[in-house]
Amino acid sequence: MLNHYLGYFNMNVKLKNRVYTIIGALGVLYLGYLAIRFIRLGAWTRGLLFLLVFVILTYFTILNVIYYFTTKTAKFDVSPKIEKLLGGRPAGAADDPMVGSKHAAQTARIVPAAGLGSVKNLV
């Protein structure tokens, strides 16, 4: 829903990502609070699982803070390795999203919106 509401405003992408980082950090802090409460109440397994997720999300939140709020880079950033593991973009895809894909050789086809043309004109 937040993405839908922020879409109404013409915002810089970096500013929007800063807002997402702040809201995500609040959610991560709440998850840490829940982990501590579960451990205090004796639900060790659930508390430790929440604590593990809290630590992982805190790491990525810190990376987002470094990336979006400063001009520095993190020494121990595992994001490129995770992207490569999950099958991210090819090496030359940073400039052109069509590089390395099977659609690179195809030309763009302009299709008019409904009601502006007929099927015979498109073929």
Phi, psi and omega per residue, in radians:
M1 nan -0.612 -3.137
L2 -1.092 -0.738 3.113
N3 -1.084 -0.670 3.114
H4 -1.117 -0.796 -3.118
Y5 -1.233 -0.665 3.104
L6 -1.240 -0.330 3.094
G7 -1.190 -0.349 3.102
Y8 -1.235 -0.419 -3.100
F9 -1.745 2.457 3.092
N10 -1.481 1.638 -3.050
M11 -2.001 2.663 2.993
N12 -1.140 2.491 -3.100
V13 -1.078 -0.693 -3.129
K14 -1.150 -0.666 3.092
L15 -1.141 -0.728 3.118
K16 -1.106 -0.707 3.119
N17 -1.195 -0.520 3.036
R18 -1.133 -0.733 3.105
V19 -1.091 -0.785 3.107
Y20 -1.068 -0.658 -3.142
T21 -1.147 -0.733 3.133
I22 -1.132 -0.794 3.141
I23 -1.159 -0.678 3.088
G24 -1.125 -0.649 3.113
A25 -1.132 -0.655 3.088
L26 -1.115 -0.695 3.090
G27 -1.148 -0.660 3.117
V28 -1.174 -0.697 3.088
L29 -1.095 -0.688 3.093
Y30 -1.138 -0.664 3.090
L31 -1.111 -0.677 3.059
G32 -1.116 -0.695 3.085
Y33 -1.069 -0.778 3.119
L34 -1.090 -0.700 3.137
A35 -1.069 -0.781 3.127
I36 -1.130 -0.713 3.127
R37 -1.118 -0.731 3.122
F38 -1.105 -0.709 3.138
I39 -1.156 -0.735 3.115
R40 -1.122 -0.582 -3.122
L41 -1.458 -0.035 3.061
G42 1.679 0.018 3.085
A43 -1.538 1.339 -3.000
W44 -1.116 -0.787 -3.073
T45 -1.096 -0.889 -3.133
R46 -1.132 -0.693 3.129
G47 -1.117 -0.732 3.129
L48 -1.219 -0.623 3.064
L49 -1.137 -0.763 3.082
F50 -1.096 -0.662 3.131
L51 -1.163 -0.670 3.090
L52 -1.113 -0.795 3.103
V53 -1.120 -0.667 3.109
F54 -1.051 -0.781 -3.126
V55 -1.131 -0.757 3.138
I56 -1.128 -0.800 -3.139
L57 -1.193 -0.545 3.079
T58 -1.132 -0.702 3.098
Y59 -1.025 -0.854 -3.119
F60 -1.226 -0.537 3.066
T61 -1.166 -0.708 3.097
I62 -1.117 -0.701 3.066
L63 -1.072 -0.709 3.104
N64 -1.137 -0.703 3.111
V65 -1.103 -0.760 3.128
I66 -1.111 -0.731 -3.065
Y67 -1.280 -0.764 -3.019
Y68 -1.589 -0.365 -3.065
F69 -1.922 -0.182 3.114
T70 -2.276 3.070 3.063
T71 -1.789 0.102 -3.115
K72 -1.524 2.939 3.025
T73 -2.102 2.711 -3.125
A74 -1.515 2.497 3.123
K75 -1.231 -0.744 -3.027
F76 -1.880 1.070 3.130
D77 -1.636 2.007 -3.131
V78 -1.661 0.055 -3.089
S79 -1.033 -0.772 3.098
P80 -1.091 -0.601 3.120
K81 -1.203 -0.683 3.106
I82 -1.168 -0.707 3.114
E83 -1.091 -0.729 3.123
K84 -1.166 -0.691 3.134
L85 -1.133 -0.661 -3.123
L86 -1.512 0.081 3.100
G87 1.412 0.864 -3.137
G88 -1.223 -2.902 -3.105
R89 -1.132 2.628 3.062
P90 -1.159 2.986 -3.035
A91 -1.046 -0.690 -3.103
G92 -1.542 0.150 -3.025
A93 -1.487 -0.016 -3.111
A94 -1.161 -0.637 -3.120
D95 -1.537 -0.713 -3.055
D96 -2.185 2.072 -3.109
P97 -1.194 -0.229 -3.116
M98 -1.627 -0.108 -3.121
V99 -1.206 2.327 3.075
G100 1.465 -0.089 -3.132
S101 -1.683 2.900 -3.125
K102 -1.284 -0.212 -3.135
H103 -1.581 0.005 -3.056
A104 -1.134 -0.601 -3.099
A105 -1.411 -0.314 -3.121
Q106 -1.407 2.638 3.077
T107 -1.637 2.732 3.131
A108 -1.224 2.423 -3.135
R109 -1.963 2.102 -3.122
I110 -1.576 2.113 -3.127
V111 -2.019 2.128 3.141
P112 -1.190 2.753 3.131
A113 -1.158 2.857 -3.106
A114 -1.006 2.337 3.079
G115 1.617 -0.147 -3.115
L116 -1.743 -0.134 -3.120
G117 -2.701 3.072 3.088
S118 -2.007 2.917 -3.103
V119 -1.164 -0.563 -3.125
K120 -1.114 -0.591 -3.111
N121 -1.299 -0.345 -3.078
L122 -1.484 -0.392 -3.044
V123 -1.559 nan nan
